[in-house]
């Protein structure tokens, strides 16, 4: 097959971009002709994608909203110059044959976000041109008869798309992200002890770990409140991720836990943090399927997250973590943290965490994706009128 893979940005340090790279390499490795379309400079994109994957730069311009629209319009023009490809988009674009909803359902995100906004902010969200454009693109995408298949990265996202857009069940498949188990794996106890020492943690020290960018959406404020109420006054909270931390540092000061909270900033290597932590906490307002949760579980770290996170599908409460009904229930969050600060280093808990995601790998994800692309390609061929 000749496959056109669409993603706004190849080089951003996010889960969607990592997924793009793994899919592009895997599909090319399976013998298919793969071309990635994105806004990056060609040299930087080629370096990330590796040999065997072509890249076509797509011009974008203007502010945030204009960039979204210009990418959708300009990538369509680029595709028209090379007809015959199966168009596989990881972005809300115009008329792909296959769409991977790795960013979730925007309409659902706005619905879940609204209760946490002030009345003025809710009004701003309602009339935001950026959100209007994304909703228009999403509506057009899911109702376009030329869309042959949709890939959701969790059962949660599958339900949301069906609920909001009435997509026919036969058009949608659930394919979870892969996980590199050579990287994300439990550490042996002697190695973990040395690792803790390197991170400045005592051997018996207990750490609640938060990993993620976008501190508001990921619920860091709720985590700080719950952490401040813990009975265990010796535990630590480590925050790893890119974001403006000033507000949260002030909050830690106000809650009198600043001496137990450390902001690490963005880290290229998160494995050591997962392996050293006692429990990962991600009280997110909305996540289609958080890679952070899958990575932590792969490293044997139990997870406390919310019912608004598709990655919760890998958590068995009381076994390898806990699932909160809502992110702002700091009492329930505190109880879950207390439980796993006590049990989080138990070998049975660590084993249950790793086992939950043991079947995830990129080879399987690529193979399942290829099956969906082949289905769509077969349908596409039938739709081409005979000459």
C-alpha positions in Angstrom: 0.0 0.0 0.0 1.0 3.6 -0.5 0.1 5.3 2.8 0.0 9.0 3.6 0.4 9.6 7.3 -0.8 13.0 8.5 0.3 14.7 11.8 0.7 18.4 12.4 4.0 18.1 14.2 6.5 15.2 14.1 9.1 16.6 16.5 7.0 17.6 19.5 7.9 15.5 22.6 4.5 14.0 23.1 2.8 10.6 23.1 1.0 11.3 19.8 4.2 12.1 18.0 5.9 9.0 19.5 2.9 7.0 18.2 3.3 8.5 14.7 7.0 7.6 14.6 6.4 4.1 15.7 3.6 3.6 13.2 5.5 5.1 10.3 8.6 3.0 11.0 6.5 -0.1 11.5 4.4 0.3 8.4 7.5 1.0 6.3 9.2 -2.0 7.9 6.3 -4.2 6.8 7.1 -3.2 3.2 4.6 -0.4 2.6 5.4 3.0 0.9 4.9 5.5 3.7 5.0 9.3 3.4 4.5 11.5 6.4 3.0 15.0 6.0 3.7 17.6 8.7 4.7 21.1 9.3 8.3 20.3 10.5 11.5 21.2 8.6 12.3 18.3 6.3 15.7 17.6 7.7 14.5 17.4 11.3 11.6 15.2 10.4 13.7 12.8 8.3 16.1 12.4 11.3 13.3 11.4 13.6 11.4 9.1 11.1 14.5 7.3 10.0 15.3 5.6 6.6 12.5 4.2 4.6 9.9 6.9 5.4 9.4 9.9 3.1 8.4 13.3 4.4 6.5 16.1 2.8 6.5 19.5 4.6 3.2 21.3 4.8 3.1 25.1 5.1 1.2 26.7 8.0 0.8 30.2 9.1 -0.8 32.6 11.5 -1.9 32.1 15.1 -3.2 28.9 16.8 -6.5 28.8 15.0 -5.1 29.7 11.6 -2.4 27.1 11.9 -5.0 24.4 12.5 -7.0 25.4 9.4 -4.1 26.1 7.2 -2.6 22.7 7.9 -5.9 21.0 7.1 -6.3 22.9 3.8 -2.7 22.7 2.7 -2.2 19.1 3.5 -5.2 18.4 1.3 -3.6 20.3 -1.5 -0.4 18.4 -1.1 -2.3 15.1 -1.2 -4.1 16.1 -4.4 -0.6 16.4 -6.1 0.0 12.7 -5.3 -3.3 10.8 -5.8 -3.8 7.2 -5.0 -2.5 7.1 -1.5 -4.5 5.7 1.4 -4.8 8.8 3.7 -4.3 7.9 7.3 -4.6 10.9 9.6 -3.6 11.3 13.2 -5.0 14.8 13.1 -8.4 16.3 12.6 -8.1 17.0 8.9 -10.3 17.1 5.8 -11.4 13.8 4.3 -9.0 11.1 5.4 -10.0 7.5 4.7 -8.7 6.4 8.1 -8.5 8.5 11.3 -6.8 7.6 14.5 -8.5 9.5 17.3 -5.4 9.6 19.6 -6.3 13.1 20.8 -9.7 11.8 22.0 -13.0 13.6 21.3 -12.8 17.3 21.5 -16.5 17.7 22.2 -16.2 15.4 25.2 -13.1 17.3 26.5 -15.0 20.6 26.4 -17.9 19.0 28.2 -15.7 17.6 30.9 -13.7 20.8 31.3 -16.7 23.2 31.5 -17.6 22.5 35.2 -14.1 23.5 36.3 -14.2 26.9 34.6 -15.5 30.2 36.0 -18.7 31.5 34.4 -16.6 33.9 32.3 -14.2 31.3 31.2 -17.1 29.0 30.2 -18.5 31.8 28.1 -15.0 32.2 26.6 -14.9 28.5 25.8 -18.3 28.6 24.2 -17.4 31.4 21.8 -13.7 30.6 21.3 -12.9 30.6 17.6 -10.2 27.9 18.2 -12.7 25.5 19.8 -15.3 26.3 17.1 -12.9 25.4 14.4 -11.8 22.1 16.1 -15.4 21.2 16.6 -16.2 21.9 13.0 -13.3 19.8 11.8 -14.3 17.0 14.1 -18.0 17.1 13.1 -17.0 17.2 9.4 -14.5 14.3 9.9 -16.9 11.9 11.6 -19.8 12.6 9.3 -17.9 12.4 6.1 -19.0 9.4 4.0 -15.4 9.1 2.7 -14.2 8.2 6.2 -13.9 4.4 6.0 -12.4 3.5 9.4 -11.7 5.1 12.8 -9.1 3.9 15.3 -9.8 4.8 18.9 -7.0 4.3 21.5 -9.3 3.2 24.3 -12.8 1.9 24.8 -13.6 5.3 26.4 -12.8 7.2 23.2 -14.8 4.6 21.2 -17.9 5.3 23.4 -17.4 9.1 23.2 -17.3 9.1 19.3 -20.4 6.9 19.1 -22.2 9.0 21.6 -21.4 12.4 20.1 -21.3 11.6 16.4 -23.3 8.4 15.9 -20.5 6.6 14.1 -21.5 3.2 12.8 -20.0 0.5 15.0 -18.5 -1.4 12.0 -16.4 1.6 11.2 -14.5 1.9 14.5 -11.8 -0.2 16.1 -10.0 0.0 19.4 -6.2 -0.3 19.1 -4.2 0.6 22.2 -0.8 2.3 22.0 2.2 0.1 22.1 4.8 0.0 24.9 8.5 -0.5 24.7 9.2 -3.1 27.4 12.9 -2.9 26.8 12.7 0.6 28.3 9.6 0.6 30.5 10.2 -2.4 32.8 10.4 -2.9 36.6 13.8 -2.4 38.1 15.6 -5.0 40.1 15.8 -4.1 43.8 19.6 -3.5 44.0 19.3 -1.2 40.9 16.3 0.6 42.3 18.1 1.2 45.6 21.0 2.8 43.6 18.6 4.7 41.5 16.8 6.2 44.5 20.2 7.3 45.9 21.0 9.0 42.6 17.7 10.9 42.8 18.3 11.9 46.4 15.8 9.6 47.9 16.4 7.5 51.0 16.0 3.7 50.5 12.8 3.6 52.5 11.5 6.9 51.2 8.0 7.0 49.7 7.2 9.1 46.7 3.9 10.1 45.1 4.8 10.8 41.4 3.1 13.1 39.0 4.2 13.1 35.4 2.6 15.2 32.7 2.5 18.5 30.9 -0.6 20.7 31.1 -0.9 20.9 34.9 -4.4 22.2 34.9 -6.0 19.4 32.8 -3.9 16.8 34.6 -5.3 17.9 38.0 -2.1 18.9 39.8 -4.0 21.3 42.0 -6.2 18.5 43.3 -3.2 16.3 43.9 -1.5 19.0 46.0 -4.6 19.4 48.1 -4.9 15.6 48.7 -1.2 15.3 49.4 -1.3 18.1 52.0 -4.0 16.1 53.9 -2.1 12.8 54.0 -1.4 11.2 57.4 2.0 10.1 56.2 4.0 13.3 56.8 7.2 11.8 55.6 6.1 11.0 52.0 7.3 13.2 49.1 5.5 14.5 46.0 7.6 14.7 42.8 6.3 16.7 39.8 7.8 15.8 36.5 6.8 17.7 33.4 6.8 20.9 31.4 4.6 23.7 32.7 4.3 26.9 34.6 4.9 25.8 38.2 4.8 29.1 40.0 1.2 28.9 41.0 1.7 25.3 42.3 4.8 26.2 44.2 2.8 29.0 45.9 0.0 26.5 46.6 2.5 24.1 48.2 3.7 26.9 50.4 0.2 27.8 51.4 -0.6 24.2 52.2 2.7 23.9 54.2 4.1 21.1 52.2 6.6 23.0 50.1 9.5 21.2 51.8 8.1 17.8 50.6 7.3 18.8 47.0 9.9 18.9 44.3 9.4 20.2 40.8 11.8 18.4 38.4 10.7 20.1 35.2 10.7 18.2 31.9 12.8 15.1 31.9 14.0 13.2 28.9 14.2 10.0 30.9 11.1 9.2 33.1 11.9 5.5 33.6 14.0 6.1 36.7 11.2 8.1 38.2 8.6 5.4 37.6 10.9 2.8 39.1 11.7 4.8 42.2 8.2 6.0 42.9 5.8 4.3 45.3 2.7 5.3 43.3 1.8 7.4 40.3 -1.0 9.9 40.7 -2.8 11.5 37.7 -6.2 13.0 38.7 -6.8 14.1 35.2 -9.9 16.0 34.0 -9.7 14.2 30.6 -7.2 11.9 28.9 -8.0 9.6 25.9 -5.5 7.0 27.1 -2.5 8.5 29.0 0.8 7.0 27.9 2.2 8.0 31.3 -0.1 5.5 33.0 0.9 2.7 30.6 4.6 3.6 31.1 4.3 3.6 34.9 2.4 0.3 35.0 5.1 -1.2 32.7 7.7 -0.2 35.3 5.7 -1.9 38.0 4.4 1.3 39.6 0.7 1.3 40.7 -1.5 4.1 39.5 -4.2 6.3 40.9 -6.1 8.1 38.1 -9.7 9.0 37.2 -12.6 7.5 35.3 -12.0 10.2 32.6 -8.8 8.5 31.6 -9.0 5.7 29.0 -5.8 4.2 30.5 -7.9 3.3 33.5 -9.0 0.3 31.5 -5.7 -1.3 32.6 -6.2 -0.7 36.3 -8.0 -3.2 38.6 -8.9 -1.2 41.8 -7.3 -2.8 44.9 -4.9 -4.7 42.7 -2.6 -2.3 40.8 -4.2 1.1 41.6 -7.4 3.0 42.0 -9.8 4.9 39.8 -11.5 8.1 41.1 -15.0 9.0 40.0 -14.1 12.7 39.6 -10.7 14.4 39.8 -11.7 17.0 42.4 -12.6 14.5 45.1 -9.5 15.1 47.2 -10.8 13.0 50.1 -11.0 9.9 47.9 -7.7 10.8 46.2 -6.1 11.1 49.6 -7.4 7.7 50.7 -6.1 6.0 47.5 -2.7 7.6 48.0 -2.6 6.5 51.6 -3.4 2.9 50.5 -0.7 2.8 47.9 1.9 4.6 49.9 1.5 1.7 52.2 1.2 -1.1 49.6 3.0 0.5 46.5 6.3 -1.3 47.0 4.7 -4.7 47.6 6.1 -7.1 45.1 2.6 -8.5 44.3 1.3 -5.0 43.6 4.3 -4.2 41.4 3.9 -7.5 39.5 0.2 -6.8 39.0 1.0 -3.4 37.6 3.5 -4.7 35.1 1.3 -7.7 34.1 -1.6 -5.4 33.2 0.3 -3.9 30.2 2.6 -6.9 29.4 0.6 -7.6 26.2 1.1 -4.1 24.8 3.9 -3.7 22.3 4.4 -1.7 19.1 4.7 -4.7 16.9 1.1 -5.7 17.9 -0.1 -2.1 17.5 1.4 -1.8 14.0 0.0 -5.2 13.0 -3.5 -4.3 14.2 -3.3 -0.9 12.5 -2.2 -2.6 9.3 -5.3 -4.8 9.4 -7.6 -1.7 9.6 -5.7 0.1 6.8 -6.0 -3.0 4.6 -9.8 -3.1 5.3 -10.1 0.6 4.4 -8.0 0.1 1.2 -10.2 -2.8 0.1 -13.3 -0.7 0.6 -11.7 2.3 -1.2 -10.9 0.1 -4.2 -14.5 -1.1 -4.4 -15.7 2.5 -4.4 -13.5 3.5 -7.4 -15.7 3.3 -10.5 -14.5 0.8 -13.1 -13.3 2.3 -16.4 
